[in-house]
C-alpha cells in the first residue's frame, strides 16, 4: 500500500529542488523542452520527486511540468487490456482431468496504485487469473463446468476483483474459452448420452402406445353403441386398401352373423 506521506522531503530535498528550479530559470527557454511532457488522453503520469510520489493522484492528460535532476515519471496506460490465459491442467471435483483456457479483460483505474503497489501489474494479474481459474474450477464437477459457465465466470471475476483492487486494477470480464476433455472421457460421455436418449425414446414410445390404447378403447365404446357405425368403418378401411393399388381385396365379414354364432 501507498505509505502515508506526512513527512516532507526534508531540508536537503528542498535545497536540491531549489537548485533544480534555479537551473531551469538560468537555462530558460532551452530548459522548457526538457521540463514539459505530453501525456495522451488514455495515459496518466505518476511523478516521483526525489523518489517520493509527488501527488496521490496521477497527472494528465495534456502537458505536465517536471523539474530536471529531481523529478522522474512513469506513464501508465489506462486502456482495457485483454490477455489469454494459457491452457491449464485441472483435476475436477469428480476426478476428471481437463484442459481449460480462457480470456481475462481488465483495466487500470488507479495509476498510482498500479505503480506503487506491485512490480509488474500485467504479469501479476495474468498469474493471479491462472491461479484463480485453477482453484475455482477444481471445486466444480465436470457437469457443472460444462453447464454453468456463466456462474463460474462471475465467481472468478469476483475473486480477482477482491485481490486486484489494491493494485488499481478493475477486472471487466473473464471468459472460459475452451474445455478439452480426454478422448476416453469423450467416448464415455457419448455412450452415456446415447443411452439416455434411447431411454427417453422408449419412454416416449410407451407413452404413445398407452395414449393410443386409451383412444382405441374410447373408439370401441362408441362403435359398440352403433353396429351400423362398425360396418361403415369396415367399408372405409376397404376403400383405403383399394386406393393403394393392392392385388388383395379384403371383404369384411358381416358382424350380425358373428353375433348369431
Secondary structure, DSSP 8 states (H G I E B T S, - for coil): ------S--HHHHHHHHHHHHHHHHHTTTTTHHHHEEEE-TTEEEEEEETTEES-SS-B-SEEEE--TTTEEEEEEE-S-EEEEEEEEEEE-TTS-EEEEEEEEEEEES-HHHHHHS-S-HHHHHHHHHHHHHHHHHTTS-HHHHHH-HHHHHHHHHHHHHHHHGGGTEEEEEEEEEEEEE-HHHHHHHHHHHHHHHHHHHHHHHHHHHHHHHHHHHHHHHHHHT-HHHHHHHHHHHHHHHHTTT-S-------HHHHHH-
